[in-house]
Amino acid sequence: MSWPQSSGEFRLGDFEVQSGEVIRDARLVWKTHGTLAPAKDNVVIYPCSYGAQHQDLEWLIGPDGILDPTRWFIVIPDMFSNGLSSSAATMVDYPNVVTSWDNVQAQYRLLSEQFGIERVHAAYGFSMGAQQAYHWAAAFPDRVDHAFVVCGSARTSVHNKVFLTGLMRTLEAAPEHLGRGRFSAEPRAALRAFANIYAGWALSQDFYRENLHITALGAPDLETFLRTDWEARYDDKRAANCYAQLVTWYNGDISANPLYGGDLSRALAAIKAKVMLLPGETDLYFRVADNAAELPHLAQGELRPIPSVWGHRAGSPAVIPADAAFLKAAVRGWLG
């Protein structure tokens, strides 16, 4: 990586969240790619997805990538409870509910106070990052020019919540669970079960029918794939952080705030940014139909489903060249 990069930690002080609870001495870890233009008009805010840290998102950044750091100043803020920014696993009094609204308000302070940035050219995000990108467009309608919502939605759907409650109940069933998403020790057996549930949702029926876990990802069999590609990724995850971010995801709603009072249609209509909705055609929890229902309320919106059998992972196609090319063409076409 030959372009300018920097990283740091932004201190927010005692940060009150929507529930009225407080993240004590809150902090956001961040990383940037590229150079901020003198006019500060080349900013792309790129929030994290579920469980991800900034280094996990960097695969799409590059002169030939989806986001070009020689043109854009890309800011990746680490989401609360991702293990780098303030997180439930390391704070005994971490709030029971931290929302995407809370994350975005903290991110705005990061841009404004750390970099003197008051406007972003684009908000780009995948999955929970897409929910945050949508929140950026709704929370700051006069400060966001473009939003790319990749496998995300304006409000977490009821069916999506069923998936999330299944994961939460799995963690709560662990003998190590103390209540409210806190644990006496890491619940390794529960996390393995958690990973196996996730594997059935993140990739589509078509993906498994075509045996892509073997032919594309190189696993010798399904058992090995589930162990090495799914269970292993939770070996270094903290259950309290996994749980806290599930709560954030569950409560995703761009209208659940003082600006819109729960009126989703009004929140969507208030967005002035050009919004590109990029759902995966076979995504099992962020469905094309959800984005299609949002589209008529947007002043400037386009629905462009990703034609892929990779389910939710079509939106983060680090190892899927066709899907990566689709995203690159869509995003670069709009960004210019």
C-alpha positions as CSV (number, residue, x, y, z in Angstrom):
1,M,0.0,0.0,0.0
2,S,1.8,3.1,-1.3
3,W,-0.7,5.8,-0.5
4,P,-0.8,7.9,2.7
5,Q,-2.3,6.2,5.7
6,S,-2.7,7.2,9.3
7,S,-4.4,5.8,12.4
8,G,-5.3,6.9,15.9
9,E,-7.7,7.0,18.8
10,F,-10.3,9.7,19.3
11,R,-11.5,10.4,22.8
12,L,-15.1,11.3,23.2
13,G,-15.2,11.7,27.0
14,D,-18.3,10.3,28.7
15,F,-20.6,9.7,25.8
16,E,-24.3,9.5,26.4
17,V,-26.2,7.1,24.1
18,Q,-29.9,7.0,23.1
19,S,-30.9,4.9,26.0
20,G,-29.7,7.5,28.5
21,E,-26.8,5.2,29.5
22,V,-23.2,6.4,29.2
23,I,-20.0,5.0,27.6
24,R,-17.4,6.1,30.1
25,D,-14.4,7.7,28.6
26,A,-15.5,6.6,25.2
27,R,-13.0,6.2,22.4
28,L,-13.1,5.5,18.7
29,V,-10.1,3.9,17.0
30,W,-9.8,5.0,13.4
31,K,-7.7,4.6,10.3
32,T,-7.5,6.8,7.2
33,H,-6.4,6.1,3.6
34,G,-5.5,8.9,1.2
35,T,-5.0,12.6,1.5
36,L,-7.6,15.1,2.6
37,A,-8.1,17.7,-0.1
38,P,-7.6,21.4,0.9
39,A,-11.3,22.0,0.4
40,K,-12.1,18.8,2.4
41,D,-14.5,17.7,-0.3
42,N,-13.2,14.2,-1.0
43,V,-14.2,12.4,2.2
44,V,-15.6,8.9,2.2
45,I,-16.8,7.6,5.6
46,Y,-16.6,3.8,5.7
47,P,-18.1,2.3,8.9
48,C,-17.4,-1.3,10.0
49,S,-19.6,-4.3,9.5
50,Y,-20.6,-6.8,12.2
51,G,-17.5,-8.1,14.1
52,A,-15.1,-6.4,11.7
53,Q,-12.2,-4.1,12.5
54,H,-10.7,-1.5,10.2
55,Q,-8.0,-3.9,8.8
56,D,-10.8,-6.3,7.7
57,L,-12.3,-3.7,5.4
58,E,-9.1,-2.6,3.6
59,W,-9.2,-5.2,0.9
60,L,-11.4,-3.0,-1.3
61,I,-9.2,0.1,-1.0
62,G,-6.6,0.7,-3.7
63,P,-6.0,2.6,-6.9
64,D,-7.7,-0.2,-8.8
65,G,-10.1,-1.1,-6.0
66,I,-13.7,-0.1,-5.2
67,L,-12.5,2.9,-3.3
68,D,-9.5,4.7,-4.7
69,P,-7.3,6.3,-2.0
70,T,-5.5,8.4,-4.6
71,R,-8.7,10.3,-5.2
72,W,-10.6,9.9,-1.9
73,F,-9.8,10.5,1.8
74,I,-11.3,7.3,3.3
75,V,-12.0,7.3,7.0
76,I,-12.7,3.9,8.7
77,P,-14.1,4.4,12.2
78,D,-14.1,1.2,14.3
79,M,-17.6,0.6,15.6
80,F,-18.3,0.3,19.3
81,S,-17.8,-3.2,20.6
82,N,-15.6,-4.4,17.8
83,G,-12.7,-4.9,20.2
84,L,-10.8,-1.8,19.3
85,S,-13.1,1.1,20.1
86,S,-14.9,1.1,23.5
87,S,-16.3,-2.4,23.9
88,A,-18.7,-4.4,26.1
89,A,-16.0,-7.1,26.7
90,T,-13.7,-4.6,28.5
91,M,-16.2,-2.3,30.3
92,V,-18.2,-3.5,33.2
93,D,-20.7,-0.7,32.8
94,Y,-21.0,-0.7,29.1
95,P,-24.6,0.3,28.1
96,N,-27.2,-2.4,27.5
97,V,-28.1,-0.8,24.1
98,V,-25.8,1.1,21.8
99,T,-27.5,1.9,18.5
100,S,-26.3,2.8,15.0
101,W,-27.5,6.3,15.7
102,D,-25.1,6.4,18.6
103,N,-22.2,5.1,16.5
104,V,-22.9,7.7,13.7
105,Q,-23.1,10.6,16.2
106,A,-19.7,9.6,17.6
107,Q,-18.3,9.2,14.1
108,Y,-19.5,12.7,13.2
109,R,-17.6,14.1,16.2
110,L,-14.5,12.2,15.0
111,L,-14.7,13.8,11.6
112,S,-15.5,17.3,12.9
113,E,-13.2,17.5,15.9
114,Q,-10.2,15.4,14.6
115,F,-10.2,16.5,11.0
116,G,-12.3,19.6,10.8
117,I,-14.6,17.8,8.3
118,E,-18.3,18.9,8.3
119,R,-19.5,17.2,5.1
120,V,-18.8,13.8,3.4
121,H,-18.9,13.1,-0.3
122,A,-20.0,9.6,0.4
123,A,-20.9,7.2,3.1
124,Y,-20.1,3.6,2.1
125,G,-20.9,0.5,4.1
126,F,-21.6,-3.2,4.0
127,S,-24.1,-5.0,6.3
128,M,-24.1,-3.2,9.6
129,G,-21.8,-0.7,8.0
130,A,-24.5,-0.2,5.4
131,Q,-27.0,0.5,8.2
132,Q,-24.6,3.1,9.5
133,A,-24.2,4.6,6.0
134,Y,-28.0,4.9,5.8
135,H,-28.0,6.5,9.2
136,W,-25.4,9.0,8.0
137,A,-27.6,10.1,5.1
138,A,-30.7,10.4,7.4
139,A,-29.0,12.0,10.4
140,F,-27.1,14.6,8.4
141,P,-29.2,15.1,5.2
142,D,-27.4,18.4,4.4
143,R,-23.9,16.9,4.9
144,V,-23.9,13.7,2.9
145,D,-23.8,13.7,-1.0
146,H,-23.8,10.0,-1.7
147,A,-24.6,6.8,0.2
148,F,-23.8,3.3,-0.8
149,V,-25.9,0.8,1.1
150,V,-24.4,-2.6,0.4
151,C,-26.4,-5.5,1.7
152,G,-28.1,-3.4,4.4
153,S,-31.4,-1.7,5.1
154,A,-33.0,1.4,6.7
155,R,-34.7,-0.7,9.4
156,T,-33.8,-4.2,10.6
157,S,-36.6,-6.4,9.3
158,V,-38.7,-8.7,11.4
159,H,-37.2,-11.8,9.7
160,N,-33.7,-10.5,10.2
161,K,-34.6,-10.0,13.9
162,V,-35.5,-13.7,14.1
163,F,-32.0,-14.6,12.9
164,L,-30.5,-12.2,15.5
165,T,-32.5,-13.5,18.4
166,G,-31.4,-17.1,17.5
167,L,-27.8,-16.0,17.9
168,M,-28.5,-14.1,21.1
169,R,-30.4,-17.0,22.7
170,T,-27.5,-19.3,21.8
171,L,-25.1,-17.1,23.7
172,E,-27.5,-16.7,26.6
173,A,-27.8,-20.5,26.9
174,A,-24.1,-20.8,27.7
175,P,-23.4,-21.7,31.3
176,E,-20.9,-18.8,31.4
177,H,-23.6,-16.3,30.7
178,L,-24.2,-14.0,33.6
179,G,-27.1,-12.1,32.1
180,R,-27.5,-9.0,29.8
181,G,-24.8,-10.3,27.4
182,R,-22.0,-10.6,30.0
183,F,-20.0,-13.8,30.6
184,S,-17.9,-15.2,33.4
185,A,-15.5,-16.7,30.8
186,E,-15.6,-17.0,27.1
187,P,-18.3,-19.5,26.1
188,R,-16.4,-21.5,23.6
189,A,-19.0,-24.2,22.9
190,A,-21.7,-21.5,22.5
191,L,-19.5,-19.6,20.1
192,R,-18.9,-22.7,18.0
193,A,-22.7,-23.2,17.8
194,F,-23.0,-19.5,17.0
195,A,-20.6,-19.8,14.1
196,N,-22.5,-22.8,12.7
197,I,-25.8,-20.9,12.8
198,Y,-24.1,-18.0,11.1
199,A,-22.8,-20.2,8.3
200,G,-26.3,-21.2,7.4
201,W,-27.4,-17.6,7.0
202,A,-24.5,-15.7,5.5
203,L,-24.3,-18.0,2.5
204,S,-27.2,-18.9,0.3
205,Q,-28.8,-22.3,-0.4
206,D,-27.6,-21.9,-4.0
207,F,-24.0,-21.4,-2.7
208,Y,-24.1,-24.8,-0.9
209,R,-26.0,-26.5,-3.7
210,E,-23.2,-25.6,-6.1
211,N,-20.6,-26.8,-3.6
212,L,-18.8,-23.5,-3.7
213,H,-17.4,-24.1,-0.2
214,I,-15.4,-26.8,-1.9
215,T,-14.8,-25.7,-5.4
216,A,-14.3,-21.9,-4.8
217,L,-13.0,-21.9,-1.2
218,G,-11.0,-25.0,-1.2
219,A,-12.5,-26.9,1.7
220,P,-12.2,-30.7,1.4
221,D,-15.7,-31.2,2.9
222,L,-18.5,-29.4,4.7
223,E,-17.3,-30.4,8.2
224,T,-13.8,-28.9,7.5
225,F,-15.4,-25.8,6.0
226,L,-17.5,-25.1,9.0
227,R,-14.6,-25.6,11.4
228,T,-11.9,-23.6,9.5
229,D,-14.0,-20.9,7.8
230,W,-16.5,-20.3,10.6
231,E,-15.7,-21.7,14.0
232,A,-12.1,-20.6,13.7
233,R,-13.0,-17.0,13.0
234,Y,-14.6,-16.8,16.5
235,D,-11.6,-18.2,18.3
236,D,-10.4,-14.6,19.1
237,K,-13.8,-13.0,19.4
238,R,-15.2,-11.9,22.7
239,A,-18.8,-13.1,23.3
240,A,-19.8,-9.9,25.1
241,N,-18.8,-7.9,22.0
242,C,-20.6,-10.3,19.7
243,Y,-23.7,-9.9,21.8
244,A,-23.5,-6.1,22.1
245,Q,-23.3,-5.7,18.3
246,L,-26.2,-8.1,17.8
247,V,-28.2,-5.7,20.0
248,T,-27.1,-2.8,17.8
249,W,-28.0,-4.6,14.7
250,Y,-31.4,-5.6,16.1
251,N,-32.2,-2.0,16.9
252,G,-31.2,-0.7,13.5
253,D,-33.7,2.0,12.3
254,I,-32.8,5.3,10.7
255,S,-36.1,6.8,12.0
256,A,-35.7,5.8,15.7
257,N,-34.4,9.1,16.9
258,P,-35.6,12.6,17.8
259,L,-35.5,13.8,14.2
260,Y,-38.1,11.3,12.9
261,G,-39.8,9.8,15.9
262,G,-40.1,6.3,14.3
263,D,-41.6,7.5,11.0
264,L,-39.5,5.5,8.5
265,S,-41.2,7.0,5.4
266,R,-40.4,10.5,6.7
267,A,-36.8,9.6,7.5
268,L,-36.3,8.2,4.0
269,A,-37.9,11.2,2.3
270,A,-35.6,13.5,4.3
271,I,-32.5,12.0,2.8
272,K,-31.0,14.4,0.2
273,A,-28.0,12.2,-0.8
274,K,-28.0,10.1,-3.9
275,V,-28.5,6.6,-2.4
276,M,-27.4,3.4,-4.2
277,L,-29.0,0.3,-2.8
278,L,-26.9,-2.7,-3.5
279,P,-28.6,-5.8,-2.0
280,G,-27.4,-9.3,-2.8
281,E,-29.9,-11.2,-4.8
282,T,-29.6,-14.3,-2.6
283,D,-29.0,-12.5,0.8
284,L,-31.1,-14.2,3.4
285,Y,-31.5,-11.4,5.9
286,F,-31.1,-8.1,4.0
287,R,-33.5,-8.9,1.2
288,V,-33.9,-7.1,-2.1
289,A,-37.6,-6.6,-1.3
290,D,-36.7,-4.5,1.8
291,N,-34.7,-2.1,-0.3
292,A,-37.3,-2.1,-3.0
293,A,-39.9,-1.0,-0.4
294,E,-37.5,1.9,0.6
295,L,-36.8,3.1,-2.9
296,P,-40.0,5.0,-3.6
297,H,-39.5,7.2,-0.5
298,L,-36.0,8.3,-1.6
299,A,-35.6,11.6,-3.5
300,Q,-32.6,10.2,-5.4
301,G,-32.3,6.5,-5.2
302,E,-31.3,3.5,-7.4
303,L,-31.7,-0.2,-6.7
304,R,-29.0,-2.3,-8.2
305,P,-29.0,-5.9,-6.8
306,I,-25.8,-7.9,-6.9
307,P,-26.4,-10.9,-9.2
308,S,-24.7,-13.5,-7.0
309,V,-25.3,-16.9,-5.3
310,W,-22.9,-16.0,-2.5
311,G,-25.7,-14.7,-0.3
312,H,-24.8,-12.0,2.2
313,R,-21.1,-12.4,1.4
314,A,-21.7,-11.0,-2.1
315,G,-21.5,-7.6,-0.5
316,S,-18.0,-8.2,0.8
317,P,-16.5,-10.1,-2.1
318,A,-12.8,-10.1,-1.3
319,V,-12.5,-13.6,-2.8
320,I,-15.4,-13.3,-5.4
321,P,-14.0,-11.5,-8.5
322,A,-17.3,-11.2,-10.3
323,D,-19.1,-9.6,-7.4
324,A,-16.1,-7.3,-6.7
325,A,-16.2,-6.1,-10.3
326,F,-19.9,-5.5,-10.1
327,L,-19.4,-3.3,-6.9
328,K,-16.5,-1.5,-8.4
329,A,-18.4,-0.6,-11.5
330,A,-21.4,0.6,-9.6
331,V,-19.5,2.6,-7.0
332,R,-17.0,4.2,-9.3
333,G,-19.7,5.0,-11.8
334,W,-21.4,7.2,-9.2
335,L,-18.4,8.6,-7.4
336,G,-16.8,9.7,-10.7
